[in-house]
Amino acid sequence: MFRSLARLHHQFGKALLQCKTRTKPQNFECSLKYSSSALTERKRFYQDVSISQGEGGLFEINLDRRKLKTPGGKLFTVPNEALAIAVATEWDAQRDTLKFYTMHMTTLCNTALDNPTQRDKDQMISAALKFLETDTVCYRVEEPYGLVDLQKNEWDPVLQWIENRYNVTIGSSSNIMGPDIPQATKETFCQHLKSYNFWSLTGLEYVITQLKSVVLSLGMIDRHLSVEQAVLLSRLEEEYQIQCWGNVEWAHDYDMYELRARTAAGALFVHLSSESSTVKRKLLQD
């Protein structure tokens, strides 16, 4: 039953849109201080979006002739051209009104550049691994039996994959306390996450927060799961209830597509951030 759910939803797609001509107000700073709970929309104030390579091989985003800055006032720079193109595409795709809450790549870059919580890699890894103790796919119900079977059939293969992939033991439990994760498993994942750079960790933590699952996040980052599969697996109980009782179609679809967009952006951010050193060397050699 669950696998048929995937066919009801379109795959998250990507598009590079051509810039449209807009009227630009005067004396507008490109240092935009916004958040999901504060400034979420603003009139588009630029015509053209471009990228340029600055000092140290870092790439910058230009809105007309003004350089983009972070909410903290830093020059907005990213480590490679691919990531710069992804961010520029978000700005280019905005129409008359800038909808900042749709610009996930820009937000992730701002977070990595400003580091508003002033955390180091060890603190980020610790925060990410806390989700392992309450991982979505580790908590099982005892009834109804239809959902019990669904969890077993859909989640067990992913658990088996990650246990084999990283040579760890995770397990599952219907106890409210969840499974007892061995210390050796935590240490293995800790060492693995240390191989990520700061930017990639920023994206990975974002994905884990969206899916409430280390298992599903690593499965997607390792390309064992697609974005669509990971999102549907993270919403398994909700999808089961919808199949049983129906849903408010527009609300369900909106939640699904929003989660898919955020998760896809986070995964793309991880992969593009991991490519920084290779891309930079090639560009400098050229």
Disulfide bonds with the S-S distance in Angstrom:
none
